């Protein structure tokens, strides 16, 4: 039994393993957390269960006929204003298998006609190939054997992935690395589309019938809904209606022997209760980029910060060169973008008293290098590393004043970031602004969740640095 993972930013699959999932938990426009679900699920679910349409009632029977097997007897489809979800149609106990979707009713790259698949070759990613499958099935309309599934996929105007945001909307998140990541992913998808058009120039009836906007929509459907397994990148009908709870232990599992994907309940569910699984341990930046939603409080949030050299430092260039030589990699690859070696990912520091996890050792090592005031101090760090485990500046400096100065460099930059983030949050236009339509208000709320989460992390790092400098 293998874990099926959702691929984040799957378009970068050439260089790193990736994972993903469906339209994570956001069927309520206010983005309820799992804890809020416990208090509000009863009334909310009743309303949404009643909104289930007759066409959704026939979807599971259609899929079971297509697969020639029983997929689920305990789940039903609910429908809200912004998406479908699955709820318990009868009592579910922890450990129960709540659904089984055979591989033969999953949409994967091998569904492409062989002449097209051969022309695309390995230079076109699997996500792009699945996106092309979707476009071809959409082109067939009601004649498609997958029509009951295709028509239930979210429409472009229902998706909030940041690749669809306008320039004005993206300005709200400029302080976050997500801003650049969104622009970069959009450009990468456009390049994939051009590569497909060039590869399929002998099929004008295909390439002339789709445009880049169509492809970007299909691509986003795949990145937000597909799962990676030994079968490849696949859309799993019915299972992809499951929404996300970061605290859930339920995952999509793939059984190659039985040729199916299944989900095991991690807790009890009462009839009518919203059933949730975990897509992955994703930050709000990843959730917004790949899935089009954000959580009010996300324990997996993180911030990518770029530490600057001290202004007017005559040794700045030598310090950067020394640091790059000491690192196994001079760049950080995050969500499809290469960041320089002086970029660091930080997570929330749980204790400002110095106990538990603090800032990354690599970040503190870089600060110690920046604090050096002479070539001799740099040489001493190199000698110390050579006589130790080879890692540069990974232990506190013997000169305590210099150790404090190193961390004060970080403290100064983190305080500045805190001020900039606070200004960005304050600059967000009010939700009830006359110019704030429903879509824009929703994206503003997402931006607020992103920025406040990253601000929380920066403040925790600032508190840790303050404490360290005061108590060393």
N, C-alpha and C positions, 0 to 999 in steps of 0.2 A: 504494500500500500504506500503510495507516494503522495506527498502534499502537493496540491495544485496551488500555484501562486499567481496572483494578479501581477502583471508587469507594469511598472511605472516607467513612463517615458520610453516606451518600447522602441521608438524609432532609433534609439542609440544602441540597438542590440549587437551591432558589429563589435563593439569594444568592451562591453561589460554585460554580465547576466542581469536580467531585469525581471520585474514582477508587476502584477496588476489585479484589477477587479471590476465590479459593476458600479452602478451609480450610488455609491456609498450612502449611508443613512442621512437623508435630507428630505424625506417626503413632506415634512412640515417646513413651511417657508421660514420659520424662526429657528430652524436647525436645533432640534431637541437633542440633548445629550442622553446617554443611556440611563443616568440617574433620574433625569426628568421623565423618562419613559415610565418609570415605576409609579410615578404619581399621576401621570396624565394619560397613560395608555388606554385605560378603560373607555373614557368618553371619546377620545380621539379615534380609537380603533373602531368603535361602533359606527361613528360617522363615516369613516373611510370604507368599512365593510359594506355599508349600505350603498356606497357609491360604486361598488363593483358592477361592471356592465355585463350585459348578457354575452357580449362577444368575448369577454375574458373568461366567462364560465365555460366556454367551449374550447378554450386554448389547450388546457391540459389533456382533455380527451383526444384532441387532434394530435398532440405530441405523442401520446401513448399509442395511438393507432399507428403513427409513423414509425415508432421504435419497436412496436409489437411487444411491449412489456409495460408493467405497472411502474410508474415513475414516483408517484406519491399518493398516499391515501389520507394524509394528515395535514396537507397544506392547501390553501386556496389563495387566489390572487385578489389583492385589494388595490384600489386606485384612488390616488389623491390628486390635487390640483397639479402637482409637479412630478408625478411618477407612480409607477406600480411598486407593490411590495408584496411579501408573502406573510400570511397570518395563519395561526393554528386553527384548523377546522374542527379539531377534536383535541382532547388532552394529549400532550406530549411529555414524555419522561426523559430525564437526562440519560444519555446513552442510546436513545432510540435513533435508528437511521430514518431521517425524515424525507430524503429523496435520493433517487438513483437515476442518473441520466446516462444512457449508453453512449459510447463514442460515435455510434453510427447516426446520431441525430445532433451532433455537434458540428459547427461550421468552422472549417480549418482550411489552410492554403491548398490542400490536395483536392479541394472541390473545384478549383480552376480547371477549365478544359486543358488537356495536355499541350495543345499547340501554344496556348497563351502561357502556360506555366513554363514551358521550355524556353520561350522567348524572354521571359522575365529573368530567369536564371537566379543565381545566388546573390547577385549584387543588389537585388530588390529585397527589402526586409519582409519577414513573415507578416508583420502587421499590415504593411501596404498590400500584400497579397490578399489577406482576409478582407481588407477594406474594398478591394476590387471585386471580391466575391459579392459583397453586399451591394455594390453599385450595379453589378450585372443582374442580380436578383431583383433589385428595384426597377431596373429597366424592363424586366419581364412583366412587372405589375401583377395582376391577378393570375397570370399564367405561371407564375413562379410556384414551385412546389414548397417554397419556404414563405409564401406570402403571409400566412397567419402570424409568423414570427416577425418578419420584416416590418409589417405595418405597426407593430407594437414598439419598435425601437424609438427612442426620443427624437423629436424633430429638432432642426438646428436652433430654433428660437427657444427650445426647452433646455438647452445645454448652457452651462456657465463656466466651462473650462476657460482658463485665462487666455488661451490662443484665440478665443472669439471676442475678447474684450476690445473696445475701441481705445484709441490713444488716450482719450480723456479718462476712461476707466482705469487704464494701466497706470496713469499718473498717480493714482491713489496709492499704489504699491511700489513706487519708484525706490523707496529706501530699502526694500527687501530684494534679495538676490532673485526672487521670483520674477521680478520685472524683466531682467535680462534673459532668464530661462524661458519665459513665455515668448519673447521675440525670437529667440534662437530656435525654439521648437517649431514655431510657425514657419520660419524660413526653411528648416529642414524638411518639413512636410511638403512645402512648395517644390523643393529640389527633388523629392521622391516622385512627386506628380509628373514633373518634367521628364524624369528618367523613364517612367512608365509610358508616357506618351511617345517618347522616342523609341522605346523597345517594341511598342505595339503599332508602329506606323503602318504595318501591313494589314491592320485591322481598323480602318477608318470608321467603320460603323460603330466601333467601341469608343475610340479616343475622341471622336467628334461629338459623341453624345453626352460626355461628362466634362465638367469644368473643375477648376481647382477648388472652388467652394464646396462642390459636391464631394470631392475627394477628402477635403479637410474634415467635413462632417463625418464621413464614413470612417476616416482614420481615428477621429476622436471617439466614435462609438466603440471601436476595437480597443483603444487604449484604456477606456473606462469600463469595459465589460469583459474582455477576454481573459482567459486563464492560460498559464503556461504549464505544460505537463510533458511527459515523454511522447505524447501524441503530437505535440507542437502547440502553437498559439491557437486557441479555439474559443469560439463563443459557445456557451452552454445554455441553450434555451431553458427557461423556467428557473434554473439555478441563478441566472443573472438578475432575477427580480429580487433576490435577497439583498437587504440593506446592511449597512456597516455599523458595528459597535466595536471600538478599539479594545474594549475590555473582554469581549467574547473570546471563548476558547474554541468555538466551532469554526472549522475551516473546510474548504473543498478538498477532498481526498480523491486520488486517482488510483484505481485498481486495474493494472494492465492485464492481469490474469482474467478478470471478469469483463474487461473492456468497458468500464463505466466510471463515472465520477459520482461521488456520494458525499453527503453531509450528515454528521452525527450531532445530535443536540447536546449542548453542554450544560443545559439546565432544564427544569420543568417549564412547560408553557400551558396556560389555560386556554380553552377555546376562545378565539377572537383576538388572542394576543399576537403582537407583531414579532415575528421570528427574525433574529439577527445573527450574522456571522462576522468574523473579522477579516477584513481585506488584507491587513498588514499593519505594521507599526509605522505609520506614515505621519509626517508633520503636516501642518495645514498648507504649507507651500506645495507639497506633493499632492495633497488632496485637491487643491484648487487647480493645479496644472493638469492633472490627469483625470480627475473625476468631477470637477466642477462644483465643489462644495467645501465648506470649512466648518470646524467645530468651535463653539464658544470657548471651550477649554480643552486643549489637546495635550495630553501628558507626553506625547512624542514630538512636540515642537522642538525646533532647533534653529540656529541662526548661523549663517555664513558671514564671517567678518574678515575684512582685509586690514591687517595691521601695517600702518605706515612707519617709515623710518623717521627718526628724530629730525626735525627741521634744521637745515644748514649743517648737517653732520658730515664732516669731510671723509668719514670712514664708511658712509652709507653704502656705497657701491661694493666695497670689499666685504662688508657684512652680509649683503645679499648674496654675493657670489659664494662666500663661505657656507652660508646656510643651504644654498641650492646644492652644493657639492656634498653636503652631509646628509641630504635627504635621499631616500630611495627613489622618490619621484618629485620633480620640481613643480608639478602642477596638481591641482585637485580637480577631479572630474565629478561635477555635480549636475544632475538633471540635464545632461547633454551639453554642458559648457565647461571648458577648461579654465580654471581659475589659477592665478599665479601661486607660487609656493608660499607666499606670505598671507594666504587665505586659510582660515581655520574654522571648523565647524564646532560650535559650542552648544551644549544642552543645559537645561536648568540645573543650577547648583543647589542641591537640596538643603545644605547647611552653611550658613555664613560663619559658623564658629570654627571652621577648619576641619570638622569631622566629616567623614564620608567623601564623596567624589567632589573634587574641585575643578579647576579649569584643565584642559588637556595639557599634558606634560610638554607636548611639542610647542604649544603656544607660549608657555612659560619659558621654554628653552630659547625660543626666538627673541623674547623680551630680554633675556640675559645677554644675548649677543648684541642687541641694540643698545644696551646700557654701557657697553665697553667704550672707554675713552681713549684707548691707545692701541697700536698694533701689538704691543707686548701682551696686553690682556687677552686679545684674540688668540695669540699664539699659545698662551697658557691654557685657554679652553681647549684648543686642539690637542695639546699634550695630555691634558687630563682625560679627554675622550679616548686617546690612543692607549693610555695606561688602564683604562677601565673597560667598559663594554662597547666602546666605539661610538656611543651616542653623544652628540655634542650638547653641552650645557644642560644636561638632564637632571643634575643635582644642584641644590642651592649653592650660590656663590659663597666662598669662604669669607669674603668681605661683606658683612651684613648690611652696611650702608649701601653698597652697590646692589645687593639683593633687593633691598627696599626700592631703590631707584628703578630697577628693572620692572618691578610690579607696578610702580607708579606710572611708568610709561603706558602700560596697559590700562591702568585706572583712568588716566586722563582721556584716553581714546574711547573707553567704554562710557564715561560720563558724557562725552560729546555725542556719542551715538544715542544715548538715552534721551538727551535733549532733542535731537533731530527726530527720533521716533515719536516723541510726545507732540512735537509740532505737526508731524504728518497726521497723527490721529486727530488732533484738534482741527486740522484743515479739512477733514472729511465733511462734505456738505451734509446737512441734516437729512435724516430719512424722510421727514415730512416736507422736504423742500418742494416748491412748486415744480421744479425741473426734474424731480426725482420720480420717474415712472417706476412701475413695479419691478421691472428687470434691473434698472439701475440701482434701486433701493436694495435689492437683494445682493447685488455685487458690492455695493458699499458696505453692507453688513459683513460680507465675506472679507473684504479688505480690512475692516475693523477687527475681526477675529484674528486675521493673520498678523497684523501689526501689534495688537495688544499681546498676543502670544509671544512674539519675538521680543517685545519690550519687556515682558516678564522675565525672559531668560537673561536679557542684558542687565536688568536690575539685580537679578540673583548673582550674576558674575561680578557686578560692581560691589555688592555687599560683601562677597567673598574676598575680593581684592582689598577692600577697606579693612576688613578684619585681619587679613594676613599682614598688611603693612603696619597695622597698629600693634600687633601681638608678637611679631617676629623677634 
